[in-house]
């Protein structure tokens, strides 16, 4: 489908949706779905509205209300306490670490922390919910009214980044459910309760986003924040971060449309796809005179579409009720802290605030300021686990300027890692080795193309130092001026046509070609600046 | 529902007793899931009050017809912790544990002629107590005398990290003084506890008890707890709501009875719960879920919570005005024969029988039933004392004094031959009445 031309003058609201093939946003343009007839073109602008409910598994040793361990991929039903299995007579006991994690996260997201929050029971029957209810915070959650800032590239160009903000409605503490696996072949359901009772923070955003890309970027930033805080490892593939998207569309100026909830999204990439698909689907449906049902849909990653989930008859009434076994959760700050309180029973918001680590946005700004790198570079550095530390380690060990080092990190190291699906942690080239190499380059002992050759050797991880490789492959820069002049001369002698063109018009392109030939002749061992000088001198003769 | 279920852990109260060297003699019968006031709705059958077989009862109550044997005349224990009360009453043991949510320990204590203590909510751990109404349940203590109750309380009370609703303060076990100066006391007589259906016998007994304190020099005044009459309705909304929630875990999946139904998880749940619960429990679950529906929550649940606050405030006001202890009847009458009891359904009976005991659970206050005298039919009647929050020492001190005054007679069971009959000879057979 060809991308339509936006009608002139139709700016629409900042949130209008750009019809697309790839998932990129053009802000400020109204949408005209390709199939709309010219007559209806004027009617066809749609505003998509996206909100997210993000379930974050808290990184803690034990569960939210019981002492059983939290661990991924343990043998089924090996991490289940009496309370988790809902044995009668067992009672919930609040895990302090989970409260601290929620407070940290709330502070990092600029929320107001409720000094008094309450726990409630949310009732429904399901095989993975042993007690028949989930303990959550429906009336008064632990944190409210925050914001999450994230950045987007415009038109896929890293150099043009725009900052957006999504408001955080609330963060609530709640229990995770167990897992049920449906074995249709044997008509049975297998239930694993290892996950039942693990602490979750549910982060609810306001519907401030308008497309898949925004949703994905927001979630990515949230992941980084959580990982920086340590309140969650936020690995989607391990189920530590799960996103449900609420999607609706409406015409500008009209009330919000009916929304659907999209579940079963297993990666940030799929989140963008799922949201965009659902927006498209709703627009098509409405354009064709249909209606949107307030339903829950599941994202099928293989087909790239959303399908209605198994029917729940009517709407669920969760029969919320206060959790009678948990008194209100009282948090303190420096002002309200009682003097004689057992410190083990107290969570002090100010104490936590003072110990918050630098958030990603702060870290990025520091990197830019300290090293003079571009903002988009700082994004890439933080986006890759361990890359920023690697970069800083190299800086420490080399005389090369950060602005040059960053190129080697982002272009060479990172692309190699990506190609081989390695993490920074698993890089065969340590920061020490790379720094060593860059020092050779900086001292002009080798050329940059030679350095690239050395790097390739280093990837093999055979334990050789850069210097050793240089010696083995004889990649040292030719230091001897006379030798260089000889080679340049021989190239000039061979390239008559070019020489003539040079004499005629001092063509830069031709000069570069000659430089390139010299480089080839020397197998990269010539200093291009020097070569250029020599050639120019010779040619002017 | 819990047929064949053996708990893999001990309740805190059980463990504490075992740690103190107690010997567990057995588990006792009760109304299913503690729902009932007769101990007649358990899967093992109804509990019989030992006093049914006492000489005192048989003398006063000849059998209905000569052809029927005594079996049909036996009276109930009250409930729901009837089995525990019967065990203590019949000399099976010195101490038994029960639970008290609306009177389930005090009611059978009164009918069986034993001491039944409901401690302050939050004093004793509920870890291991299968919940009925989490915000009202407490473990109950049944003993033969007040001193024993104090001893047991001493080993059970105190903070339990496994129960977040227990208070953090350290509990200091106490011994009760033998002599106290009653003149310093102010006893309140709440007029609303002259409830409809209160037998004239018990009314007279209550009055005599008040006089006893007055004659000993205590200040005895009439007080008012105006919201008492709403407590039954309020209790039923809150109780059924919590029951509906607490029973949601019984699905046959993890433990307990599981129905032989494989069509779907839902059908298995439904069959299991139908088979595993009796009518009483199912009725309360349905009511509770009704009250918790979104459209009803405000009008029923929230309203009931507000009324509960009013009921609790009644006590705060009265206790704040200088009253130390309240004196009330525990039950409306003495124990009725089983055949008569079952003519009315469980809900009706509970509504009737809970009226005098239930408000103390609403307010979380400590209360104790002391066996006072025998009725005309030769059956025990108890009177209740209600105290300030966490003031069990004062409550039990007054109760012990009262116990000494009334000298409640020992049950005379033919089947129980006592070799220490010299002890009996010191018991005055003249009753308080």
Interface residues (C-beta under 8 A of the other chain):
Chain A: X82 X85 X86 X87 X88 X89 X90 X91 X92 X93 X94 X121 X123 X125 X126 X127 X130 X131 X132 X133 X187 X189 X191 X193 X317 X319 X320 X321 X324 X325 X326 X327 X342 X345
Chain B: X2 X7 X8 X9 X11 X126 X127 X128 X129 X130 X131 X133 X134 X135 X161 X162 X163 X164 X165 X168 X241 X242 X244 X245 X247 X248 X249 X250 X251 X253 X254 X255 X262 X265 X266 X269 X289 X292 X293 X294 X297 X301
